[in-house]
């Protein structure tokens, strides 16, 4: 006989995605996407200068308009990483590379 499901026996998609071990890679990919997507909101002043491209292995890749800005942002990369980590409540970015 088939098991009868009650309303309380079902789990939400959010609950399954956030708690099941099989979805750890998906959670990591979503977090990386969120970092890239939120970069302009965290740093609106950098919008005309730098664009977040991707995150791999806790490294944020930024495309920068020119070498002068690249040099300036390189001096501030620790502050940028700290602000992103604070926004996401944990160490999601270890370093930044400029393209």
CORWOLIN-V877455 format. One record per residue. N is the residue number from 1. RES is the residue in one small letter. PHI is phi in whole degrees, -180 to 180 (999 if undefined). OMEGA is omega in degrees with one decimal (999 if undefined). Layout:
n = (N:N)
res = (RES:RES)
phi = (PHI:PHI)
omega = (OMEGA:OMEGA)
This chain:
n = (1:2:3:4:5:6:7:8:9:10:11:12:13:14:15:16:17:18:19:20:21:22:23:24:25:26:27:28:29:30:31:32:33:34:35:36:37:38:39:40:41:42:43:44:45:46:47:48:49:50:51:52:53:54:55:56:57:58:59:60:61:62:63:64:65:66:67:68:69:70:71:72:73:74:75:76:77:78:79:80:81:82:83:84:85:86:87:88:89:90:91:92:93:94:95:96:97:98:99)
res = (x:x:x:x:x:x:x:x:x:x:x:x:x:x:x:x:x:x:x:x:x:x:x:x:x:x:x:x:x:x:x:x:x:x:x:x:x:x:x:x:x:x:x:x:x:x:x:x:x:x:x:x:x:x:x:x:x:x:x:x:x:x:x:x:x:x:x:x:x:x:x:x:x:x:x:x:x:x:x:x:x:x:x:x:x:x:x:x:x:x:x:x:x:x:x:x:x:x:x)
phi = (999:-71:-72:-90:-92:-101:-58:-82:-83:-85:-113:-74:-61:-59:-63:-66:-65:-85:-117:-82:-64:-64:-104:-62:-67:-66:-61:-65:-63:-65:-64:-63:-62:-63:-62:-63:-66:-86:-55:-66:-75:-75:-126:-63:-69:-95:-54:-76:-105:-135:-131:-72:-103:-164:-128:-136:50:64:-114:-90:-103:-115:-92:-114:-60:-151:-68:-66:-66:-59:-65:-63:-69:-62:-68:-105:-64:-66:-66:-64:-62:-62:-66:-65:-60:-65:-62:-101:55:161:-84:-103:-126:-95:-152:-129:-118:-107:-107)
omega = (-178.4:178.1:-179.3:-179.5:174.4:-179.1:-177.5:-178.4:178.1:177.9:178.6:177.5:178.3:179.8:-179.8:-177.9:-176.2:-174.0:-177.0:-177.4:-178.1:-175.3:-177.9:179.3:177.5:178.3:179.7:178.6:178.7:177.7:178.2:177.6:179.7:178.6:179.5:-177.8:-176.3:-174.5:-179.2:178.5:179.4:-177.5:-179.0:179.9:-179.4:-176.0:179.9:-172.0:-172.1:179.0:175.9:-176.8:-178.3:172.8:175.8:177.1:177.9:174.9:177.7:177.9:179.9:172.2:-175.0:-173.4:-179.2:-173.9:178.5:177.6:178.1:178.7:179.6:-179.6:176.4:176.4:-177.2:-172.9:177.2:177.5:178.1:179.6:179.1:-179.4:177.2:179.5:177.8:179.9:-176.9:173.9:177.5:-178.6:177.3:179.0:176.0:-178.8:-179.1:173.6:-176.7:-179.8:999)
